[in-house]
Every structure is written in C-alpha cells, then in structure tokens.
Amino acid sequence: MAPAALIFDVDGTLAETEHEGHRPAFNEAFREAGLDWRWDEALYRELLAVTGGKERIRRFVERYRPGFRPPAGASLDELVARLHRAKNAAFARRVQSGALGLRPGVARLLREARAAGVPLAIATTTSPENVETLLRHTLGADAPGWFSVVVAGDMVSAKKPSPEVYERAVHALGADPARCVAFEDSAHGVAAARGAGVP
C-alpha cells in the first residue's frame, strides 16, 4: 500500500543546509551588523539543539554574551529579527550561487513519488522563503508546486519538537497521519512527527 503522503523536513534532510548554508550566513549577518560574533562548527552544533534561527541567536546571547546590549537603542527582539532577515538574505545568495545542493537521492525520490501520485509535503522550522529558494534553485522553478502543503516555522506557535508543524501538515493534506511517512534528520524532528502520529 502506498503511503498517504511523504512529509519532509528541509534543513539537514533535503539538503545539508545547516553547516554549509545557515552557519556561514549567520556569520555574514553578524559581520554586516558590526558584531564580532562568529559561530564555528563546534558552537553551531551546540546551537542546533535549539530549533529556529531567531531562537539560536537568543540562546547564543543568553549563554555566550549575557551582558550584551544591542546597539543604537534597539531591543534584543528587534536586533534578533534584523539579524535573522540578514541571515536569510545571505542564505538565499548562497543557494542561488549553487553553493548548496540536495542530498544524494533526494531529487530522484521526489520525482518518483510524484510520478506514483504520492502527495508531498514539507514540515520545517525554516522560513517559507528559504524553502522556496532551495527548491527553485536545486529542482527547478516549478518545484515549489510539487508540494501540496508547506508548513514552516513562522506559521506555527511552537517549533519542533512540538508536533504542531506536522499536525498542520497532516490536517492540510486531509491524510491519516499513520499512513504518512516523515523524513527527518534530528531528534527534535522525529519527536515532532511521532507526536503528531506520523511514523
């Protein structure tokens, strides 16, 4: 029996975007803002325990810059939002330059599932813009349309490991969660899928 749908995480699952895409993009955003922050591989691995880019910035400040005060009278929330926008722009430039590709076998899996009539969906903590940029530049201009449903981090009240992103995806698909298949790369993602009843 074919699955009711295939539901994919994006960062780390469809492509290795975390270390080769998001981490350098964060560092670029920090430089552009005149901050002396730099996230190396080890620190970024630690910060990946927190889902969501804005949440990672906040964790970094709490843990490694506890006395930090944002420049020019901005609030921390305003600075975090500005840094995150700059990071997303830097990430998009990296994707558009061809610096990031899909993991081996992903394009084939997506094409074969589509050919078999199996609906595809995305349940991710990244932004809708990052999803669209990655899909367009790795699979083609029409690739975002391959997915019946895209539920992204800014569309839910709680990020993974909360099951909300999967619950919304399954609901939008109108599918039995037990007949869907989740593709994840992290313990938070697996917990989110399982919490929504998706194996």
Contacts in CASP RR format, 6 or more apart in sequence:
PFRMAT RR
TARGET T0000
AUTHOR 0000-0000-0000
METHOD contacts of the structure
MODEL  1
MAPAALIFDVDGTLAETEHEGHRPAFNEAFREAGLDWRWDEALYRELLAV
TGGKERIRRFVERYRPGFRPPAGASLDELVARLHRAKNAAFARRVQSGAL
GLRPGVARLLREARAAGVPLAIATTTSPENVETLLRHTLGADAPGWFSVV
VAGDMVSAKKPSPEVYERAVHALGADPARCVAFEDSAHGVAAARGAGVP
1 179 0 8 1.000
2 116 0 8 1.000
2 117 0 8 1.000
2 118 0 8 1.000
3 118 0 8 1.000
3 179 0 8 1.000
3 180 0 8 1.000
3 181 0 8 1.000
4 119 0 8 1.000
4 173 0 8 1.000
4 175 0 8 1.000
4 176 0 8 1.000
4 179 0 8 1.000
4 180 0 8 1.000
5 118 0 8 1.000
5 119 0 8 1.000
5 120 0 8 1.000
5 121 0 8 1.000
5 148 0 8 1.000
5 170 0 8 1.000
5 173 0 8 1.000
5 175 0 8 1.000
5 179 0 8 1.000
5 180 0 8 1.000
5 181 0 8 1.000
6 109 0 8 1.000
6 113 0 8 1.000
6 118 0 8 1.000
6 119 0 8 1.000
6 120 0 8 1.000
6 121 0 8 1.000
6 180 0 8 1.000
6 181 0 8 1.000
6 183 0 8 1.000
7 120 0 8 1.000
7 121 0 8 1.000
7 122 0 8 1.000
7 123 0 8 1.000
7 166 0 8 1.000
7 169 0 8 1.000
7 170 0 8 1.000
7 180 0 8 1.000
7 181 0 8 1.000
7 182 0 8 1.000
7 183 0 8 1.000
7 193 0 8 1.000
7 198 0 8 1.000
8 14 0 8 1.000
8 120 0 8 1.000
8 121 0 8 1.000
8 122 0 8 1.000
8 123 0 8 1.000
8 124 0 8 1.000
8 182 0 8 1.000
8 183 0 8 1.000
9 122 0 8 1.000
9 123 0 8 1.000
9 124 0 8 1.000
9 182 0 8 1.000
9 183 0 8 1.000
9 184 0 8 1.000
9 185 0 8 1.000
9 186 0 8 1.000
9 189 0 8 1.000
10 17 0 8 1.000
10 122 0 8 1.000
10 124 0 8 1.000
10 126 0 8 1.000
10 130 0 8 1.000
10 131 0 8 1.000
10 134 0 8 1.000
11 17 0 8 1.000
11 18 0 8 1.000
11 22 0 8 1.000
11 124 0 8 1.000
11 125 0 8 1.000
11 126 0 8 1.000
11 130 0 8 1.000
11 185 0 8 1.000
12 18 0 8 1.000
12 103 0 8 1.000
12 185 0 8 1.000
12 186 0 8 1.000
13 103 0 8 1.000
13 183 0 8 1.000
13 184 0 8 1.000
13 185 0 8 1.000
14 102 0 8 1.000
14 103 0 8 1.000
14 106 0 8 1.000
14 134 0 8 1.000
14 138 0 8 1.000
15 100 0 8 1.000
15 101 0 8 1.000
15 102 0 8 1.000
15 103 0 8 1.000
15 106 0 8 1.000
15 134 0 8 1.000
15 138 0 8 1.000
16 100 0 8 1.000
16 101 0 8 1.000
16 103 0 8 1.000
17 91 0 8 1.000
17 100 0 8 1.000
17 126 0 8 1.000
17 130 0 8 1.000
17 134 0 8 1.000
18 44 0 8 1.000
18 48 0 8 1.000
19 41 0 8 1.000
19 44 0 8 1.000
20 94 0 8 1.000
20 99 0 8 1.000
20 100 0 8 1.000
21 91 0 8 1.000
21 94 0 8 1.000
21 95 0 8 1.000
21 99 0 8 1.000
21 100 0 8 1.000
22 53 0 8 1.000
22 87 0 8 1.000
22 91 0 8 1.000
23 39 0 8 1.000
23 41 0 8 1.000
23 44 0 8 1.000
24 90 0 8 1.000
24 94 0 8 1.000
25 87 0 8 1.000
25 88 0 8 1.000
25 90 0 8 1.000
25 91 0 8 1.000
25 94 0 8 1.000
26 39 0 8 1.000
26 44 0 8 1.000
26 53 0 8 1.000
26 56 0 8 1.000
26 57 0 8 1.000
26 83 0 8 1.000
26 87 0 8 1.000
26 90 0 8 1.000
27 37 0 8 1.000
27 38 0 8 1.000
27 39 0 8 1.000
28 86 0 8 1.000
28 87 0 8 1.000
28 90 0 8 1.000
29 83 0 8 1.000
29 84 0 8 1.000
29 86 0 8 1.000
29 87 0 8 1.000
29 90 0 8 1.000
30 36 0 8 1.000
30 37 0 8 1.000
30 38 0 8 1.000
30 39 0 8 1.000
30 83 0 8 1.000
32 86 0 8 1.000
32 90 0 8 1.000
33 79 0 8 1.000
33 82 0 8 1.000
33 83 0 8 1.000
33 86 0 8 1.000
37 60 0 8 1.000
37 65 0 8 1.000
39 47 0 8 1.000
39 60 0 8 1.000
43 60 0 8 1.000
43 64 0 8 1.000
47 56 0 8 1.000
47 59 0 8 1.000
47 60 0 8 1.000
48 56 0 8 1.000
48 186 0 8 1.000
50 56 0 8 1.000
50 59 0 8 1.000
51 125 0 8 1.000
51 159 0 8 1.000
51 160 0 8 1.000
51 161 0 8 1.000
51 186 0 8 1.000
51 188 0 8 1.000
52 125 0 8 1.000
52 126 0 8 1.000
52 153 0 8 1.000
52 159 0 8 1.000
53 84 0 8 1.000
53 87 0 8 1.000
53 125 0 8 1.000
54 80 0 8 1.000
54 81 0 8 1.000
54 84 0 8 1.000
55 159 0 8 1.000
57 80 0 8 1.000
57 83 0 8 1.000
57 84 0 8 1.000
58 76 0 8 1.000
58 80 0 8 1.000
61 68 0 8 1.000
61 76 0 8 1.000
70 76 0 8 1.000
70 78 0 8 1.000
70 79 0 8 1.000
71 79 0 8 1.000
74 82 0 8 1.000
88 127 0 8 1.000
88 129 0 8 1.000
88 130 0 8 1.000
91 130 0 8 1.000
91 133 0 8 1.000
92 129 0 8 1.000
92 130 0 8 1.000
92 133 0 8 1.000
94 100 0 8 1.000
95 133 0 8 1.000
95 134 0 8 1.000
95 137 0 8 1.000
95 138 0 8 1.000
96 133 0 8 1.000
96 137 0 8 1.000
98 137 0 8 1.000
100 134 0 8 1.000
100 138 0 8 1.000
101 138 0 8 1.000
102 138 0 8 1.000
102 139 0 8 1.000
107 138 0 8 1.000
107 139 0 8 1.000
110 120 0 8 1.000
110 139 0 8 1.000
110 146 0 8 1.000
113 120 0 8 1.000
114 120 0 8 1.000
114 146 0 8 1.000
119 148 0 8 1.000
119 149 0 8 1.000
119 173 0 8 1.000
119 175 0 8 1.000
120 146 0 8 1.000
120 147 0 8 1.000
120 148 0 8 1.000
121 147 0 8 1.000
121 148 0 8 1.000
121 149 0 8 1.000
121 150 0 8 1.000
121 151 0 8 1.000
121 169 0 8 1.000
121 172 0 8 1.000
121 173 0 8 1.000
121 180 0 8 1.000
122 131 0 8 1.000
122 147 0 8 1.000
122 149 0 8 1.000
122 150 0 8 1.000
122 151 0 8 1.000
122 152 0 8 1.000
122 169 0 8 1.000
123 151 0 8 1.000
123 165 0 8 1.000
123 166 0 8 1.000
123 168 0 8 1.000
123 169 0 8 1.000
123 182 0 8 1.000
123 192 0 8 1.000
123 193 0 8 1.000
124 131 0 8 1.000
124 150 0 8 1.000
124 151 0 8 1.000
124 152 0 8 1.000
124 153 0 8 1.000
124 165 0 8 1.000
125 152 0 8 1.000
125 153 0 8 1.000
125 159 0 8 1.000
125 160 0 8 1.000
125 165 0 8 1.000
126 152 0 8 1.000
126 153 0 8 1.000
127 152 0 8 1.000
127 153 0 8 1.000
127 154 0 8 1.000
128 150 0 8 1.000
128 152 0 8 1.000
128 154 0 8 1.000
128 155 0 8 1.000
131 144 0 8 1.000
131 150 0 8 1.000
131 152 0 8 1.000
132 144 0 8 1.000
135 143 0 8 1.000
135 144 0 8 1.000
135 146 0 8 1.000
135 147 0 8 1.000
136 143 0 8 1.000
136 144 0 8 1.000
139 146 0 8 1.000
144 150 0 8 1.000
148 172 0 8 1.000
148 173 0 8 1.000
149 169 0 8 1.000
149 172 0 8 1.000
149 173 0 8 1.000
151 165 0 8 1.000
151 166 0 8 1.000
151 168 0 8 1.000
151 169 0 8 1.000
151 172 0 8 1.000
152 165 0 8 1.000
153 159 0 8 1.000
153 165 0 8 1.000
155 165 0 8 1.000
155 168 0 8 1.000
156 162 0 8 1.000
156 164 0 8 1.000
156 165 0 8 1.000
156 168 0 8 1.000
157 164 0 8 1.000
158 164 0 8 1.000
159 165 0 8 1.000
160 186 0 8 1.000
160 188 0 8 1.000
160 189 0 8 1.000
160 191 0 8 1.000
160 192 0 8 1.000
161 187 0 8 1.000
161 188 0 8 1.000
161 189 0 8 1.000
161 191 0 8 1.000
161 192 0 8 1.000
162 192 0 8 1.000
163 191 0 8 1.000
163 192 0 8 1.000
163 193 0 8 1.000
163 194 0 8 1.000
163 195 0 8 1.000
163 196 0 8 1.000
163 197 0 8 1.000
164 192 0 8 1.000
165 192 0 8 1.000
166 177 0 8 1.000
166 182 0 8 1.000
166 192 0 8 1.000
166 193 0 8 1.000
166 195 0 8 1.000
166 196 0 8 1.000
166 197 0 8 1.000
166 198 0 8 1.000
167 196 0 8 1.000
170 177 0 8 1.000
170 180 0 8 1.000
170 196 0 8 1.000
170 198 0 8 1.000
173 180 0 8 1.000
177 196 0 8 1.000
177 197 0 8 1.000
177 198 0 8 1.000
178 197 0 8 1.000
178 198 0 8 1.000
178 199 0 8 1.000
180 198 0 8 1.000
180 199 0 8 1.000
181 198 0 8 1.000
181 199 0 8 1.000
182 189 0 8 1.000
182 190 0 8 1.000
182 193 0 8 1.000
182 198 0 8 1.000
182 199 0 8 1.000
184 190 0 8 1.000
184 192 0 8 1.000
184 193 0 8 1.000
193 199 0 8 1.000
END
